Amino acid sequence: MLRSAIAFVLPALVGMIVFVLSLPLGRRRAANNGIYLVTRLGLMLAGIRLQVQGDAALLRQRPAVYVINHQSGTDPIIIAWLLRRDIVAIAKHELCYHPLLGPMMRMLGAVFVKREQGVGPQVLAPLLPKLARGYAVGLAPEGRRSRDGTLQPFKGGALWLAQQAGVPLIPIVLHNSGDILPARGHLIRPGTVRVTLLPPVPATLTAEQLQKVFADALAR
């Protein structure tokens, strides 16, 4: 319990301080500094290690849309550590009011979405200017965490966004992050998360075809 509390609270506080101190260098650089410190410290304190398979150069692609399967409350920090710079995340609207995560995510430029809105064109359109300025967008096509690790139906918002922006669509497969912090869980279990980086896929795929790309990778 103590490990989980520290891993959630301390990185957020440090990240906000680093962001504010870095603002004279520009908001973009300040956000990158904050993301780096929050994710590095968060993973270290939580005892989470990453075993990454695939071409690491894929993580440096800018602009790009990155998509992940969503198993765990630790997924946002994992994807943020992997991408690390010039990123914009989509988060559920409830986090906007979280006393620590809310201010930190607003500072880092997160886009908050209400569940009833879904993640469709009307919500994602404001991200197009960010992609045009060389940012990466990270999102989960399932929309919410899987309770048992099985893939939920994918939505097509990420495909639409990549197609409209003309940027690569890059899948990042999280094999076992649900073992670290399952849906509705509150205690982080230290361990190693296996991550597979897949080559870019066509944005012309259907949501069902994109889901199959993840299903095939998870089965290997």
C-alpha positions as CSV (number, residue, x, y, z in Angstrom):
1,M,0.0,0.0,0.0
2,L,2.8,2.4,0.9
3,R,4.6,1.6,-2.4
4,S,1.4,2.3,-4.4
5,A,0.7,5.6,-2.6
6,I,4.2,6.9,-3.0
7,A,4.4,5.8,-6.7
8,F,1.1,7.7,-7.4
9,V,1.7,10.9,-5.4
10,L,5.4,11.7,-5.4
11,P,6.0,11.6,-9.2
12,A,3.0,13.9,-9.8
13,L,4.3,16.5,-7.3
14,V,7.8,16.3,-8.8
15,G,6.4,16.6,-12.3
16,M,4.5,19.8,-11.5
17,I,7.5,21.4,-9.8
18,V,9.8,20.5,-12.8
19,F,7.2,21.8,-15.3
20,V,6.9,25.2,-13.5
21,L,10.7,25.5,-13.1
22,S,11.2,24.7,-16.8
23,L,8.6,27.1,-18.2
24,P,11.2,29.8,-19.0
25,L,12.6,27.3,-21.5
26,G,9.2,27.1,-23.3
27,R,6.0,25.2,-22.6
28,R,6.9,22.3,-24.9
29,R,10.2,21.7,-23.3
30,A,8.7,22.1,-19.9
31,A,6.1,19.5,-20.7
32,N,8.8,17.1,-22.0
33,N,10.9,17.6,-18.8
34,G,7.8,17.0,-16.6
35,I,6.9,13.8,-18.6
36,Y,10.4,12.4,-18.3
37,L,10.6,12.9,-14.6
38,V,7.1,11.7,-13.8
39,T,7.4,8.5,-15.8
40,R,10.9,7.6,-14.8
41,L,10.3,8.2,-11.1
42,G,6.8,6.6,-11.3
43,L,8.0,3.4,-12.8
44,M,11.0,3.2,-10.5
45,L,9.0,3.7,-7.3
46,A,6.3,1.2,-8.5
47,G,9.0,-1.4,-9.2
48,I,7.8,-1.7,-12.9
49,R,10.3,-2.8,-15.5
50,L,9.7,-2.9,-19.2
51,Q,10.8,-5.6,-21.6
52,V,10.5,-4.0,-25.0
53,Q,10.6,-6.0,-28.2
54,G,10.7,-4.4,-31.7
55,D,12.4,-1.5,-33.4
56,A,13.0,1.2,-30.8
57,A,13.2,3.8,-33.6
58,L,9.4,3.5,-34.0
59,L,9.1,5.3,-30.6
60,R,10.8,8.4,-32.0
61,Q,8.4,8.9,-35.0
62,R,6.9,12.4,-34.9
63,P,4.2,13.1,-35.8
64,A,2.4,9.8,-35.3
65,V,-0.7,8.2,-33.7
66,Y,0.2,5.5,-31.3
67,V,-2.4,3.0,-30.2
68,I,-2.3,0.6,-27.2
69,N,-4.5,-2.1,-25.7
70,H,-5.7,-1.0,-22.3
71,Q,-5.4,-3.4,-19.3
72,S,-4.2,-1.4,-16.4
73,G,-4.1,1.9,-14.6
74,T,-0.3,1.9,-15.2
75,D,-0.8,1.9,-19.0
76,P,-0.7,5.8,-19.3
77,I,2.6,6.0,-17.5
78,I,4.1,3.1,-19.5
79,I,3.1,4.7,-22.8
80,A,4.3,8.1,-21.7
81,W,7.7,6.7,-20.7
82,L,8.1,4.9,-24.0
83,L,7.2,8.0,-26.1
84,R,8.7,10.5,-23.6
85,R,8.7,13.7,-25.6
86,D,6.3,15.8,-27.7
87,I,3.2,13.8,-26.8
88,V,-0.5,14.4,-26.2
89,A,-2.6,12.0,-24.3
90,I,-6.4,11.4,-24.1
91,A,-7.8,10.8,-20.7
92,K,-11.2,10.2,-19.1
93,H,-12.9,13.3,-18.0
94,E,-13.0,12.2,-14.3
95,L,-9.2,12.6,-14.1
96,C,-9.6,16.3,-14.8
97,Y,-10.8,16.7,-11.2
98,H,-8.2,14.5,-9.5
99,P,-6.3,16.6,-7.0
100,L,-2.9,15.5,-8.3
101,L,-3.3,13.9,-11.7
102,G,-5.7,16.6,-12.9
103,P,-3.4,19.6,-12.6
104,M,-0.4,17.6,-13.8
105,M,-2.2,16.3,-16.9
106,R,-3.6,19.8,-17.8
107,M,-0.1,21.1,-17.6
108,L,1.1,18.4,-20.0
109,G,-1.7,19.2,-22.4
110,A,-3.9,16.2,-22.0
111,V,-7.3,16.1,-23.7
112,F,-10.1,15.0,-21.4
113,V,-13.0,13.1,-22.8
114,K,-16.4,12.2,-21.3
115,R,-17.3,8.5,-21.7
116,E,-20.6,9.4,-23.3
117,Q,-18.8,11.4,-26.0
118,G,-16.8,8.4,-27.1
119,V,-13.5,9.0,-29.0
120,G,-14.9,10.0,-32.4
121,P,-14.0,12.7,-34.9
122,Q,-15.8,15.5,-32.9
123,V,-13.6,14.8,-29.9
124,L,-10.3,14.1,-31.8
125,A,-10.5,16.9,-34.3
126,P,-8.7,19.4,-31.9
127,L,-5.7,17.0,-32.0
128,L,-5.1,17.6,-35.7
129,P,-3.2,20.9,-35.1
130,K,-1.0,19.2,-32.5
131,L,-0.1,16.5,-35.1
132,A,0.6,19.2,-37.6
133,R,3.1,20.8,-35.1
134,G,5.0,17.5,-34.8
135,Y,3.4,15.9,-31.8
136,A,2.6,12.3,-31.2
137,V,-0.9,11.3,-29.9
138,G,-1.4,8.2,-27.7
139,L,-4.8,6.6,-27.2
140,A,-6.5,3.3,-26.5
141,P,-9.1,2.3,-29.1
142,E,-10.9,0.2,-26.6
143,G,-11.8,3.3,-24.7
144,R,-11.6,1.8,-21.2
145,R,-9.7,-0.8,-19.4
146,S,-10.3,-4.5,-19.9
147,R,-11.3,-6.2,-16.7
148,D,-9.8,-9.6,-17.6
149,G,-7.1,-8.7,-20.2
150,T,-9.2,-9.8,-23.2
151,L,-9.5,-7.2,-26.0
152,Q,-12.7,-5.2,-26.0
153,P,-14.2,-3.9,-29.3
154,F,-12.0,-1.3,-30.9
155,K,-13.4,2.1,-32.0
156,G,-12.3,3.8,-35.2
157,G,-11.2,7.2,-33.8
158,A,-7.5,6.5,-34.0
159,L,-7.8,5.3,-37.6
160,W,-9.7,8.5,-38.5
161,L,-7.2,10.7,-36.8
162,A,-4.2,9.1,-38.5
163,Q,-5.9,9.2,-41.9
164,Q,-6.9,12.9,-41.6
165,A,-3.5,13.9,-40.4
166,G,-1.6,11.8,-42.9
167,V,0.6,10.4,-40.1
168,P,1.8,6.8,-39.3
169,L,-0.4,4.7,-37.1
170,I,1.8,2.6,-34.8
171,P,0.5,-0.2,-32.5
172,I,2.1,-0.8,-29.1
173,V,1.1,-4.1,-27.5
174,L,1.0,-4.4,-23.7
175,H,1.0,-8.1,-22.9
176,N,0.6,-8.2,-19.2
177,S,0.2,-4.8,-17.6
178,G,-3.0,-6.0,-16.0
179,D,-0.9,-8.2,-13.7
180,I,0.7,-5.0,-12.3
181,L,-2.5,-3.1,-11.6
182,P,-5.7,-4.7,-12.8
183,A,-8.9,-2.8,-13.6
184,R,-10.5,-1.6,-10.4
185,G,-7.3,-2.5,-8.5
186,H,-5.6,-0.1,-6.1
187,L,-2.3,-1.8,-5.2
188,I,0.6,-1.9,-7.6
189,R,2.4,-5.2,-7.9
190,P,6.1,-4.8,-8.9
191,G,7.0,-6.8,-12.0
192,T,8.1,-6.8,-15.6
193,V,5.7,-5.7,-18.4
194,R,6.3,-7.2,-21.8
195,V,5.8,-4.6,-24.6
196,T,5.9,-5.3,-28.4
197,L,6.4,-2.5,-30.9
198,L,4.7,-3.3,-34.2
199,P,5.5,-1.6,-37.5
200,P,3.0,1.1,-38.7
201,V,-0.3,-0.2,-40.0
202,P,-2.5,1.4,-42.7
203,A,-4.9,4.0,-41.4
204,T,-7.4,2.5,-44.0
205,L,-7.9,-0.6,-41.8
206,T,-11.2,-1.1,-40.2
207,A,-11.5,-1.1,-36.4
208,E,-12.0,-4.8,-36.5
209,Q,-8.9,-5.3,-38.5
210,L,-6.8,-3.2,-36.1
211,Q,-8.1,-5.2,-33.2
212,K,-7.0,-8.4,-35.0
213,V,-3.5,-6.9,-35.3
214,F,-3.4,-6.7,-31.5
215,A,-5.1,-10.1,-31.0
216,D,-2.5,-11.8,-33.2
217,A,0.4,-10.1,-31.3
218,L,-1.0,-11.0,-27.9
219,A,-1.4,-14.6,-29.0
220,R,2.3,-14.9,-29.8
